[in-house]
Amino acid sequence: MRIICAAALGVVAASMLTACGNDTTVGELKAPLKVLFGAVGLGKKVEKPALFTMDANQTAALRAVLVKNQQPIYEVSNANLNYINLMAPYGENGDVVTWSSTSFEMMSLRHEMVVATRGFGQDLMSAQTPGLAQIATGHGSTSRSYYYLNGADKPVRLDYTCVLAPAGNDSIVVLGKAFSTRKVTETCTGPADGFTNSYWFDHGLHLRQSSQRVAPALGNLLMQRVID
């Protein structure tokens, strides 16, 4: 794997705290940023994660710092873990890009489709997924295969058949900024369970937000593209 952001973890955390020098809005954000980029203990319920409790001014200031830094950023959250954090590009292997938080929760994306995670407990070891262009059509069927490790560290494969459907236009907010999007759903069923993935496209095929299945115990990750 080639490291494409040599000091990604330091760049994301340190540069956001210092990039604007004497800018007082950055100073005001130091405390929530430290919480935001600190480790979120696996399995712990965090009462008030920083991004959930930031007011409009703090959110705008954080976005301004991110825009100035121009580091590609995802905001990633999971309701089951009460988890929320920012992730930056960490490495790539062919067409798969791995994103990481400073607390080393990671997700690997192939053309914006989640194909692996690490650091979330019941992680996705690997996956076979449809392509983004097929998802964007909002019609037809797809198939998915997910690979996990069981309690004996043996690989387990779960297969799903899915149906795509258009879900109309939807206005979403990503870290304080509104976007007009076109929503597509992907409803999947398997032998033991089912789930729904959702995708919000702006500017044609550009995926601004998605909610994608990771694992039965974890559910979906909500991924919002803050900085392209």
Accessible surface in RSA format (square Angstrom, percent):
REM  Atomic radii and reference values for relative SASA: ProtOr
REM  Chains: A
REM  Algorithm: Lee & Richards
REM  Probe-radius: 1.40
REM  Slices: 20
REM RES _ NUM      All-atoms   Total-Side   Main-Chain    Non-polar    All polar
REM                ABS   REL    ABS   REL    ABS   REL    ABS   REL    ABS   REL
RES MET A   1   137.82  71.4  63.81  42.2  74.02 176.2  56.43  48.0  81.39 107.8
RES ARG A   2   145.43  61.1 136.23  69.4   9.20  21.9  75.41 103.1  70.02  42.4
RES ILE A   3    81.99  46.7  61.95  46.2  20.04  48.3  61.95  44.6  20.04  54.4
RES ILE A   4    62.57  35.6  28.70  21.4  33.87  81.6  32.85  23.7  29.72  80.7
RES CYS A   5    18.22  13.8  12.58  14.0   5.64  13.3   8.22  20.8  10.00  10.8
RES ALA A   6   103.55  95.2  66.79 103.1  36.76  83.6  67.54  95.1  36.01  95.4
RES ALA A   7    58.36  53.7  47.95  74.0  10.40  23.7  55.78  78.6   2.57   6.8
RES ALA A   8     3.04   2.8   0.81   1.3   2.22   5.1   0.81   1.1   2.22   5.9
RES LEU A   9    36.97  20.6  34.44  24.6   2.53   6.4  34.77  24.4   2.20   5.9
RES GLY A  10    36.57  45.1   0.00   N/A  36.57  45.1  31.79  87.3   4.78  10.7
RES VAL A  11    50.18  33.0  46.48  42.1   3.70   8.9  49.80  43.3   0.37   1.0
RES VAL A  12     3.65   2.4   3.65   3.3   0.00   0.0   3.65   3.2   0.00   0.0
RES ALA A  13    25.55  23.5  25.44  39.3   0.11   0.2  25.48  35.9   0.07   0.2
RES ALA A  14    54.97  50.5  50.50  77.9   4.47  10.2  54.97  77.4   0.00   0.0
RES SER A  15    25.34  21.4  20.84  27.8   4.50  10.4  24.92  53.1   0.42   0.6
RES MET A  16     0.11   0.1   0.00   0.0   0.11   0.3   0.00   0.0   0.11   0.1
RES LEU A  17    38.79  21.6  34.50  24.7   4.28  10.8  34.50  24.2   4.28  11.5
RES THR A  18    93.53  66.5  78.01  79.1  15.52  37.0  66.47  89.3  27.07  40.9
RES ALA A  19    43.97  40.4  12.38  19.1  31.58  71.8  23.30  32.8  20.67  54.7
RES CYS A  20    22.58  17.1   8.70   9.7  13.88  32.6   3.84   9.7  18.74  20.2
RES GLY A  21    63.23  78.0   0.00   N/A  63.23  78.0  37.73 103.6  25.50  57.1
RES ASN A  22   149.84 103.3 125.98 121.7  23.86  57.5  39.40  94.8 110.44 106.7
RES ASP A  23    62.17  43.6  46.28  46.1  15.89  37.6  19.38  45.6  42.79  42.7
RES THR A  24   101.46  72.2  92.30  93.6   9.15  21.8  74.33  99.8  27.13  41.0
RES THR A  25    57.24  40.7  56.80  57.6   0.44   1.0  50.10  67.3   7.14  10.8
RES VAL A  26     3.52   2.3   3.50   3.2   0.03   0.1   3.52   3.1   0.00   0.0
RES GLY A  27    37.73  46.5   0.00   N/A  37.73  46.5  23.63  64.8  14.11  31.6
RES GLU A  28   124.72  71.6 102.56  77.6  22.16  52.8  48.47  93.8  76.25  62.3
RES LEU A  29     1.30   0.7   1.30   0.9   0.00   0.0   1.30   0.9   0.00   0.0
RES LYS A  30    95.77  46.7  95.77  58.8   0.00   0.0  38.63  34.8  57.14  60.9
RES ALA A  31    67.75  62.3  60.54  93.4   7.21  16.4  64.97  91.5   2.79   7.4
RES PRO A  32    23.79  17.3  19.29  17.6   4.50  16.4  23.75  19.6   0.04   0.2
RES LEU A  33     2.36   1.3   1.83   1.3   0.53   1.3   1.97   1.4   0.40   1.1
RES LYS A  34   135.11  65.9 119.85  73.5  15.26  36.3  71.31  64.2  63.80  68.0
RES VAL A  35    88.10  58.0  75.43  68.3  12.67  30.5  82.29  71.5   5.80  15.7
RES LEU A  36     5.02   2.8   1.64   1.2   3.38   8.5   4.65   3.3   0.37   1.0
RES PHE A  37    17.99   9.0   8.99   5.6   9.00  23.4   9.58   5.8   8.41  24.1
RES GLY A  38    27.91  34.4   0.00   N/A  27.91  34.4  27.73  76.1   0.17   0.4
RES ALA A  39    88.57  81.4  54.40  84.0  34.17  77.7  54.40  76.6  34.17  90.5
RES VAL A  40    26.40  17.4  17.29  15.7   9.11  22.0  19.42  16.9   6.98  18.9
RES GLY A  41    26.28  32.4   0.00   N/A  26.28  32.4  19.55  53.6   6.73  15.1
RES LEU A  42   106.97  59.6  74.25  53.1  32.72  82.2  77.51  54.4  29.46  79.3
RES GLY A  43    55.25  68.1   0.00   N/A  55.25  68.1  29.87  82.0  25.38  56.8
RES LYS A  44   140.66  68.6 133.18  81.7   7.47  17.8  84.26  75.8  56.39  60.1
RES LYS A  45   139.97  68.3 115.15  70.7  24.82  59.1  98.18  88.4  41.78  44.5
RES VAL A  46    42.35  27.9  38.33  34.7   4.02   9.7  42.35  36.8   0.00   0.0
RES GLU A  47   162.39  93.2 131.99  99.9  30.40  72.4  58.58 113.3 103.80  84.8
RES LYS A  48   150.53  73.4 134.06  82.3  16.47  39.2  77.58  69.8  72.95  77.7
RES PRO A  49     9.22   6.7   7.63   7.0   1.59   5.8   9.22   7.6   0.00   0.0
RES ALA A  50     6.97   6.4   1.30   2.0   5.67  12.9   5.15   7.3   1.82   4.8
RES LEU A  51    21.66  12.1   3.61   2.6  18.05  45.4   3.61   2.5  18.05  48.6
RES PHE A  52   114.84  57.5  81.78  50.7  33.07  86.0  85.07  51.6  29.77  85.2
RES THR A  53    73.50  52.3  44.12  44.7  29.39  70.0  35.99  48.3  37.52  56.7
RES MET A  54    22.54  11.7   3.31   2.2  19.23  45.8   2.19   1.9  20.34  27.0
RES ASP A  55    80.84  56.6  71.10  70.8   9.74  23.0  44.14 103.9  36.70  36.6
RES ALA A  56    83.99  77.2  65.74 101.5  18.24  41.5  73.53 103.5  10.46  27.7
RES ASN A  57   122.42  84.4 114.90 111.0   7.52  18.1  26.89  64.7  95.53  92.3
RES GLN A  58    53.28  29.8  51.58  37.7   1.70   4.1  14.05  29.9  39.23  29.8
RES THR A  59    22.13  15.7  22.13  22.4   0.00   0.0  11.27  15.1  10.86  16.4
RES ALA A  60    61.72  56.8  50.92  78.6  10.80  24.6  56.28  79.3   5.44  14.4
RES ALA A  61    14.86  13.7   7.66  11.8   7.21  16.4  14.07  19.8   0.79   2.1
RES LEU A  62     0.00   0.0   0.00   0.0   0.00   0.0   0.00   0.0   0.00   0.0
RES ARG A  63    32.87  13.8  32.87  16.8   0.00   0.0  26.27  35.9   6.61   4.0
RES ALA A  64    59.85  55.0  48.83  75.4  11.02  25.1  55.31  77.9   4.54  12.0
RES VAL A  65     3.01   2.0   2.71   2.5   0.30   0.7   2.92   2.5   0.09   0.3
RES LEU A  66     0.66   0.4   0.26   0.2   0.39   1.0   0.47   0.3   0.19   0.5
RES VAL A  67    68.25  44.9  66.77  60.4   1.48   3.6  66.77  58.0   1.48   4.0
RES LYS A  68   130.46  63.6 102.63  63.0  27.83  66.3  75.99  68.4  54.47  58.0
RES ASN A  69    36.87  25.4  13.27  12.8  23.61  56.8   5.14  12.4  31.73  30.7
RES GLN A  70   114.07  63.8  95.75  70.0  18.32  43.6  48.94 104.2  65.13  49.4
RES GLN A  71    19.65  11.0  17.25  12.6   2.40   5.7   3.68   7.8  15.97  12.1
RES PRO A  72    40.76  29.7  40.76  37.2   0.00   0.0  40.76  33.7   0.00   0.0
RES ILE A  73     0.12   0.1   0.12   0.1   0.00   0.0   0.12   0.1   0.00   0.0
RES TYR A  74     5.71   2.7   5.71   3.2   0.00   0.0   3.32   2.5   2.39   2.9
RES GLU A  75    18.84  10.8  18.10  13.7   0.74   1.8   0.89   1.7  17.95  14.7
RES VAL A  76     0.00   0.0   0.00   0.0   0.00   0.0   0.00   0.0   0.00   0.0
RES SER A  77    17.26  14.6  16.76  22.4   0.50   1.1   5.64  12.0  11.62  16.3
RES ASN A  78     4.53   3.1   1.57   1.5   2.96   7.1   2.41   5.8   2.12   2.0
RES ALA A  79    97.26  89.4  65.64 101.3  31.62  71.9  75.60 106.5  21.66  57.4
RES ASN A  80    80.85  55.8  66.50  64.3  14.35  34.6  18.54  44.6  62.31  60.2
RES LEU A  81    33.03  18.4  31.42  22.5   1.61   4.0  32.23  22.6   0.80   2.2
RES ASN A  82    41.16  28.4  39.96  38.6   1.20   2.9   6.86  16.5  34.30  33.2
RES TYR A  83     5.18   2.4   4.54   2.6   0.64   1.7   4.66   3.5   0.52   0.6
RES ILE A  84    10.27   5.8   6.93   5.2   3.34   8.0   6.93   5.0   3.34   9.1
RES ASN A  85     0.00   0.0   0.00   0.0   0.00   0.0   0.00   0.0   0.00   0.0
RES LEU A  86     0.47   0.3   0.00   0.0   0.47   1.2   0.00   0.0   0.47   1.3
RES MET A  87     0.12   0.1   0.00   0.0   0.12   0.3   0.12   0.1   0.00   0.0
RES ALA A  88     0.94   0.9   0.63   1.0   0.31   0.7   0.63   0.9   0.31   0.8
RES PRO A  89    11.90   8.7  11.90  10.8   0.00   0.0  11.90   9.8   0.00   0.0
RES TYR A  90    58.17  27.2  58.17  33.1   0.00   0.0  22.55  16.9  35.62  43.9
RES GLY A  91     0.00   0.0   0.00   N/A   0.00   0.0   0.00   0.0   0.00   0.0
RES GLU A  92    49.62  28.5  46.55  35.2   3.07   7.3   3.84   7.4  45.78  37.4
RES ASN A  93    99.56  68.7  90.43  87.4   9.13  22.0   8.45  20.3  91.11  88.1
RES GLY A  94    73.05  90.1   0.00   N/A  73.05  90.1  44.76 122.8  28.29  63.4
RES ASP A  95    73.81  51.7  55.35  55.1  18.46  43.7  32.76  77.1  41.05  40.9
RES VAL A  96    22.11  14.5  21.90  19.8   0.21   0.5  21.90  19.0   0.21   0.6
RES VAL A  97    43.63  28.7  43.63  39.5   0.00   0.0  43.63  37.9   0.00   0.0
RES THR A  98     7.44   5.3   7.44   7.5   0.00   0.0   5.92   7.9   1.52   2.3
RES TRP A  99    12.03   4.8  12.03   5.8   0.00   0.0  10.34   5.5   1.69   2.7
RES SER A 100     2.56   2.2   0.29   0.4   2.27   5.2   0.29   0.6   2.27   3.2
RES SER A 101     0.99   0.8   0.00   0.0   0.99   2.3   0.99   2.1   0.00   0.0
RES THR A 102    27.92  19.9  12.59  12.8  15.33  36.5  12.59  16.9  15.33  23.2
RES SER A 103    24.41  20.6   0.33   0.4  24.08  55.5   7.52  16.0  16.90  23.7
RES PHE A 104   104.17  52.1  95.48  59.1   8.69  22.6  95.57  57.9   8.60  24.6
RES GLU A 105    13.10   7.5  13.07   9.9   0.02   0.1   2.70   5.2  10.40   8.5
RES MET A 106    36.32  18.8  36.32  24.0   0.00   0.0  19.90  16.9  16.42  21.8
RES MET A 107     0.39   0.2   0.00   0.0   0.39   0.9   0.39   0.3   0.00   0.0
RES SER A 108    15.94  13.5  15.90  21.2   0.04   0.1   2.30   4.9  13.64  19.1
RES LEU A 109     5.11   2.8   3.77   2.7   1.34   3.4   3.77   2.6   1.34   3.6
RES ARG A 110    86.37  36.3  84.85  43.3   1.52   3.6  26.53  36.3  59.84  36.3
RES HIS A 111   108.67  59.4  97.23  67.6  11.44  29.3  69.13  71.2  39.53  46.0
RES GLU A 112    45.91  26.4  44.85  33.9   1.06   2.5  11.51  22.3  34.40  28.1
RES MET A 113     0.78   0.4   0.78   0.5   0.00   0.0   0.78   0.7   0.00   0.0
RES VAL A 114     1.67   1.1   0.64   0.6   1.03   2.5   0.64   0.6   1.03   2.8
RES VAL A 115     9.21   6.1   8.62   7.8   0.58   1.4   8.62   7.5   0.58   1.6
RES ALA A 116    14.43  13.3  14.36  22.2   0.07   0.2  14.43  20.3   0.00   0.0
RES THR A 117     1.50   1.1   0.00   0.0   1.50   3.6   1.50   2.0   0.00   0.0
RES ARG A 118   104.35  43.8 104.35  53.2   0.00   0.0  52.35  71.5  52.00  31.5
RES GLY A 119    37.64  46.4   0.00   N/A  37.64  46.4  26.46  72.6  11.18  25.0
RES PHE A 120     4.58   2.3   0.83   0.5   3.76   9.8   0.83   0.5   3.76  10.8
RES GLY A 121    46.96  57.9   0.00   N/A  46.96  57.9  23.60  64.8  23.36  52.3
RES GLN A 122    72.52  40.6  57.35  41.9  15.16  36.1  32.51  69.2  40.01  30.3
RES ASP A 123    19.00  13.3  13.20  13.1   5.80  13.7   1.82   4.3  17.19  17.1
RES LEU A 124     0.00   0.0   0.00   0.0   0.00   0.0   0.00   0.0   0.00   0.0
RES MET A 125    53.64  27.8  45.77  30.3   7.87  18.7  32.39  27.5  21.25  28.2
RES SER A 126    51.88  43.8  51.86  69.2   0.01   0.0  35.66  75.9  16.21  22.7
RES ALA A 127     8.59   7.9   0.06   0.1   8.54  19.4   0.34   0.5   8.25  21.9
RES GLN A 128   103.69  58.0  99.38  72.6   4.31  10.3  40.66  86.5  63.03  47.8
RES THR A 129    33.75  24.0   3.30   3.3  30.46  72.6   1.48   2.0  32.27  48.8
RES PRO A 130    13.81  10.1   2.00   1.8  11.82  43.0  12.18  10.1   1.63  10.1
RES GLY A 131    40.77  50.3   0.00   N/A  40.77  50.3  32.51  89.2   8.25  18.5
RES LEU A 132    28.37  15.8  25.69  18.4   2.68   6.7  25.69  18.0   2.68   7.2
RES ALA A 133    64.31  59.1  57.78  89.2   6.53  14.9  58.39  82.2   5.93  15.7
RES GLN A 134    75.78  42.4  68.47  50.0   7.31  17.4  31.03  66.0  44.76  33.9
RES ILE A 135     0.00   0.0   0.00   0.0   0.00   0.0   0.00   0.0   0.00   0.0
RES ALA A 136     4.75   4.4   1.83   2.8   2.92   6.6   2.13   3.0   2.62   6.9
RES THR A 137    79.93  56.8  59.50  60.3  20.43  48.7  66.34  89.1  13.59  20.5
RES GLY A 138     0.38   0.5   0.00   N/A   0.38   0.5   0.38   1.1   0.00   0.0
RES HIS A 139   121.77  66.6 113.78  79.1   8.00  20.5  72.49  74.7  49.28  57.3
RES GLY A 140    48.89  60.3   0.00   N/A  48.89  60.3  39.79 109.2   9.10  20.4
RES SER A 141    77.79  65.7  64.23  85.7  13.56  31.2  27.38  58.3  50.41  70.6
RES THR A 142    10.84   7.7   0.00   0.0  10.84  25.8   7.75  10.4   3.09   4.7
RES SER A 143    80.03  67.6  68.84  91.9  11.19  25.8  32.41  69.0  47.62  66.7
RES ARG A 144     5.29   2.2   2.35   1.2   2.95   7.0   1.73   2.4   3.56   2.2
RES SER A 145     9.33   7.9   9.26  12.4   0.07   0.2   0.00   0.0   9.33  13.1
RES TYR A 146     1.23   0.6   1.23   0.7   0.00   0.0   0.60   0.4   0.64   0.8
RES TYR A 147    50.19  23.4  50.19  28.6   0.00   0.0  43.36  32.6   6.83   8.4
RES TYR A 148    11.45   5.3  10.88   6.2   0.58   1.5   9.71   7.3   1.74   2.1
RES LEU A 149    89.20  49.7  64.47  46.1  24.73  62.2  64.52  45.3  24.68  66.4
RES ASN A 150    65.12  44.9  49.67  48.0  15.45  37.2  30.46  73.3  34.66  33.5
RES GLY A 151    90.87 112.1   0.00   N/A  90.87 112.1  46.80 128.4  44.07  98.7
RES ALA A 152    71.52  65.8  45.82  70.7  25.69  58.4  57.30  80.7  14.22  37.7
RES ASP A 153   106.94  74.9  92.00  91.6  14.93  35.3  22.49  52.9  84.45  84.2
RES LYS A 154   126.56  61.7 126.56  77.7   0.00   0.0  69.86  62.9  56.69  60.4
RES PRO A 155   102.75  74.9  82.70  75.4  20.05  72.9  82.84  68.4  19.91 123.7
RES VAL A 156    55.12  36.3  50.72  45.9   4.40  10.6  55.12  47.9   0.00   0.0
RES ARG A 157   133.35  56.0 107.26  54.7  26.09  62.1  33.63  46.0  99.72  60.4
RES LEU A 158    49.99  27.8  48.57  34.7   1.42   3.6  49.99  35.1   0.00   0.0
RES ASP A 159    64.70  45.3  59.27  59.0   5.43  12.8  29.31  69.0  35.39  35.3
RES TYR A 160     7.47   3.5   3.52   2.0   3.95  10.3   3.60   2.7   3.87   4.8
RES THR A 161    93.80  66.7  90.75  92.0   3.05   7.3  72.09  96.8  21.70  32.8
RES CYS A 162     1.41   1.1   0.00   0.0   1.41   3.3   0.19   0.5   1.22   1.3
RES VAL A 163    94.30  62.0  92.94  84.1   1.36   3.3  92.94  80.8   1.36   3.7
RES LEU A 164     7.46   4.2   0.00   0.0   7.46  18.7   0.00   0.0   7.46  20.1
RES ALA A 165    40.29  37.0  39.87  61.5   0.43   1.0  40.29  56.7   0.00   0.0
RES PRO A 166    82.61  60.2  63.34  57.7  19.28  70.1  63.38  52.3  19.23 119.5
RES ALA A 167    46.44  42.7  15.40  23.8  31.04  70.6  26.57  37.4  19.87  52.6
RES GLY A 168    42.92  52.9   0.00   N/A  42.92  52.9  38.43 105.5   4.49  10.1
RES ASN A 169   138.23  95.3 106.26 102.7  31.97  77.0  29.59  71.2 108.64 105.0
RES ASP A 170    51.94  36.4  45.98  45.8   5.96  14.1  11.10  26.1  40.84  40.7
RES SER A 171    84.46  71.4  58.55  78.1  25.91  59.7  39.60  84.3  44.86  62.8
RES ILE A 172    15.48   8.8  10.77   8.0   4.71  11.4  15.48  11.1   0.00   0.0
RES VAL A 173    91.37  60.1  74.80  67.7  16.57  39.9  74.80  65.0  16.57  44.9
RES VAL A 174     0.00   0.0   0.00   0.0   0.00   0.0   0.00   0.0   0.00   0.0
RES LEU A 175    15.52   8.6   5.48   3.9  10.04  25.2  10.88   7.6   4.64  12.5
RES GLY A 176    55.87  68.9   0.00   N/A  55.87  68.9  18.83  51.7  37.04  83.0
RES LYS A 177   103.75  50.6 100.35  61.6   3.40   8.1  51.54  46.4  52.21  55.6
RES ALA A 178    70.43  64.8  48.63  75.0  21.80  49.6  48.80  68.7  21.63  57.3
RES PHE A 179    24.88  12.4  19.08  11.8   5.81  15.1  24.88  15.1   0.01   0.0
RES SER A 180   100.52  84.9  81.13 108.3  19.38  44.6  44.22  94.2  56.29  78.9
RES THR A 181     7.25   5.2   0.00   0.0   7.25  17.3   4.43   5.9   2.83   4.3
RES ARG A 182    84.95  35.7  84.24  42.9   0.71   1.7  53.71  73.4  31.24  18.9
RES LYS A 183    49.17  24.0  49.09  30.1   0.08   0.2   4.49   4.0  44.68  47.6
RES VAL A 184     0.19   0.1   0.19   0.2   0.00   0.0   0.19   0.2   0.00   0.0
RES THR A 185    27.57  19.6  27.57  27.9   0.00   0.0  18.43  24.8   9.14  13.8
RES GLU A 186     0.00   0.0   0.00   0.0   0.00   0.0   0.00   0.0   0.00   0.0
RES THR A 187    67.19  47.8  64.50  65.4   2.69   6.4  46.83  62.9  20.36  30.8
RES CYS A 188     0.86   0.7   0.00   0.0   0.86   2.0   0.00   0.0   0.86   0.9
RES THR A 189    83.69  59.5  80.57  81.7   3.13   7.4  61.60  82.7  22.09  33.4
RES GLY A 190    24.80  30.6   0.00   N/A  24.80  30.6   7.84  21.5  16.96  38.0
RES PRO A 191   134.22  97.8  86.70  79.0  47.51 172.7 100.48  83.0  33.73 209.7
RES ALA A 192    96.14  88.4  56.55  87.3  39.59  90.1  65.37  92.1  30.77  81.5
RES ASP A 193    51.35  36.0  35.99  35.8  15.35  36.3  42.51 100.1   8.83   8.8
RES GLY A 194    40.84  50.4   0.00   N/A  40.84  50.4  13.32  36.6  27.51  61.6
RES PHE A 195    22.28  11.1   6.84   4.2  15.45  40.2  19.46  11.8   2.82   8.1
RES THR A 196    62.26  44.3  48.00  48.7  14.26  34.0  28.97  38.9  33.29  50.3
RES ASN A 197     0.09   0.1   0.09   0.1   0.00   0.0   0.00   0.0   0.09   0.1
RES SER A 198    13.30  11.2  13.30  17.7   0.00   0.0   0.78   1.7  12.51  17.5
RES TYR A 199     0.00   0.0   0.00   0.0   0.00   0.0   0.00   0.0   0.00   0.0
RES TRP A 200    22.02   8.8  22.02  10.7   0.00   0.0  22.02  11.7   0.00   0.0
RES PHE A 201     2.85   1.4   0.48   0.3   2.38   6.2   0.48   0.3   2.38   6.8
RES ASP A 202     6.71   4.7   3.63   3.6   3.08   7.3   6.62  15.6   0.09   0.1
RES HIS A 203   166.14  90.8 126.32  87.8  39.82 101.9 104.49 107.7  61.65  71.7
RES GLY A 204    52.44  64.7   0.00   N/A  52.44  64.7  39.35 108.0  13.09  29.3
RES LEU A 205   102.82  57.3  95.73  68.5   7.08  17.8  96.11  67.5   6.71  18.0
RES HIS A 206    61.13  33.4  52.99  36.8   8.14  20.8  52.69  54.3   8.44   9.8
RES LEU A 207    10.22   5.7   3.02   2.2   7.19  18.1   3.02   2.1   7.19  19.4
RES ARG A 208    15.63   6.6  15.35   7.8   0.27   0.7   0.23   0.3  15.40   9.3
RES GLN A 209    13.94   7.8  12.73   9.3   1.21   2.9   1.21   2.6  12.73   9.7
RES SER A 210     1.97   1.7   1.72   2.3   0.24   0.6   0.00   0.0   1.97   2.8
RES SER A 211    22.69  19.2  22.69  30.3   0.00   0.0   8.42  17.9  14.27  20.0
RES GLN A 212     1.90   1.1   1.90   1.4   0.00   0.0   1.35   2.9   0.54   0.4
RES ARG A 213    15.29   6.4  13.54   6.9   1.74   4.1   0.03   0.0  15.25   9.2
RES VAL A 214     0.00   0.0   0.00   0.0   0.00   0.0   0.00   0.0   0.00   0.0
RES ALA A 215     0.00   0.0   0.00   0.0   0.00   0.0   0.00   0.0   0.00   0.0
RES PRO A 216    61.57  44.9  36.26  33.1  25.31  92.0  37.84  31.2  23.73 147.5
RES ALA A 217    76.36  70.2  45.83  70.7  30.53  69.5  56.94  80.2  19.42  51.5
RES LEU A 218     6.01   3.3   4.37   3.1   1.64   4.1   5.88   4.1   0.12   0.3
RES GLY A 219    15.91  19.6   0.00   N/A  15.91  19.6  15.91  43.7   0.00   0.0
RES ASN A 220    38.25  26.4  25.55  24.7  12.70  30.6  14.60  35.1  23.65  22.9
RES LEU A 221     0.00   0.0   0.00   0.0   0.00   0.0   0.00   0.0   0.00   0.0
RES LEU A 222    60.25  33.6  58.98  42.2   1.27   3.2  58.98  41.4   1.27   3.4
RES MET A 223     1.24   0.6   1.02   0.7   0.22   0.5   1.02   0.9   0.22   0.3
RES GLN A 224    19.30  10.8  19.30  14.1   0.00   0.0   0.39   0.8  18.91  14.3
RES ARG A 225    33.32  14.0  33.29  17.0   0.03   0.1   0.22   0.3  33.10  20.1
RES VAL A 226     5.87   3.9   0.00   0.0   5.87  14.1   0.00   0.0   5.86  15.9
RES ILE A 227    12.36   7.0  10.42   7.8   1.94   4.7  12.36   8.9   0.00   0.0
RES ASP A 228    88.60  62.1  56.79  56.5  31.81  75.2  42.98 101.2  45.62  45.5
END  Absolute sums over single chains surface
CHAIN  1 A    10576.2       7939.3       2636.9       6261.0       4315.2
END  Absolute sums over all chains
TOTAL         10576.2       7939.3       2636.9       6261.0       4315.2
